[in-house]
Structure formats: C-alpha cells, structure tokens
Amino acid sequence: MVNKVKNEKMIIKEVIIVEGKDDERVIKNSVDAEVITTSGWGLNDRIIKRIIEANKRCGIIIFTDPDFAGEKIRERLSKMLDNPKHAFLSKEEATKNDNIGIENASKESVINALKKVRPEKRDYDKTFTNEDMFENGLTGNNNAAINRNEIGKILGIGYGNSKQFLKRLNKYGVTRREFENAINEYNAIANNTNI
C-alpha cells in the first residue's frame, strides 16, 4: 500500500475512493495518491467504470465518510469489486460543527487511517466470536460502545455496533495477536499506565 515517501508525503499506489471533492482535497493535501470521487450517492456508470478499471490496474482503497451514507457507499463498492482495501476514520476525527466527513479530518488522521488500511476477505474464518466481544468489554456493558470505538481506531477497522464490529474483526483479517495488543494498548491508556 505505502510505497515510499516523496518530499515528506506518503505515496499510495492504490487509487483512493472518496465521496466528494472536499474529501479529495484533504486526501491530496495529506498523501500523494490518485483519487476518484463517487459524488456521494451519485455513482453513475462512468464513475463505476473508472473505479473498476483502477481496481484492475493498481487496486483501490475505499475511504468513505463514517456515517450511514458512507457505509452504504462502501458496501455497494465492496460488492462490485475484487479485493478492495478499506480505510476508516472515527466519527470524532471526521466531525466539525456537526458535519461528518473525511473533509473535516486532519492530515495526521488521514495518514494514520491510510497506514492502517485493511484488505477485505470474502471468505473469512470466524476467528472471533461473541465470547471474545463479551470477555473484552466490547458488548454487554455500559462502556461497550466507547470500547469498540477506541479499539476500532487502534485496529483501523472503524466503529460498529456489536454485530458489525465482530464481522469487521473477521472480515478485515484482524489476527488474534493484533486484537490482544489493541486490547492491551487501550487498557493501558484507559488505566494511565505505560504500554
């Protein structure tokens, strides 16, 4: 995914798919990459053809807004493409004045999300179960949503409700070791101790 750094800018070999022109501007200010915009829900045949061609040529990274519309666009693209990769921002990183979008993210947040890009697995093992979610405070308690949000940031898989989060753990190839390290990192931060 990340090839090298050019003039202090990270170079991304895949084409990054975002929703709008403001998102494209933030991506191009953050990294050196080709970007295609979906025009939000306006995915027409011409845009879809460009995305499919880009995926065949060098691969793509789907980087949509962390909101309902962004997730629906992500799902639609994911279904039509072979081996897409995914980048996620948290709602906090992408929110400004009650507006949620990649265009509101800092350069640092965009770069961090792109460093954590995850390939999508079509046929994935169910490495993680509801028991893992419960035992690690990701479901079944008052702080579960906060815990999922923070662990999702560390792992680069974004936020989801319990069912979505469990699916993301498996679908985006999180390893048991990565999961345990993320839990330990989050617990250390939450307890104000060294990792």
Secondary structure, 3 states (H helix, E strand, C coil): CEEEEECCEEEECCEEEECCHHHHHHHHHHEECCEEECCCCCCCHHHHHHHHHHHHHHCEEECCCCCHHHHHHHHHHHHHCCCCEECCCCCCCCEECCEECHHHCCHHHHHHHHHCCEECCCCCCCCCCHHHHHHCCCCCCCCHHHHHHHHHHHHCCCCCCHHHHHHHHHHCCCCHHHHHHHHHHHHHHHCCCCC
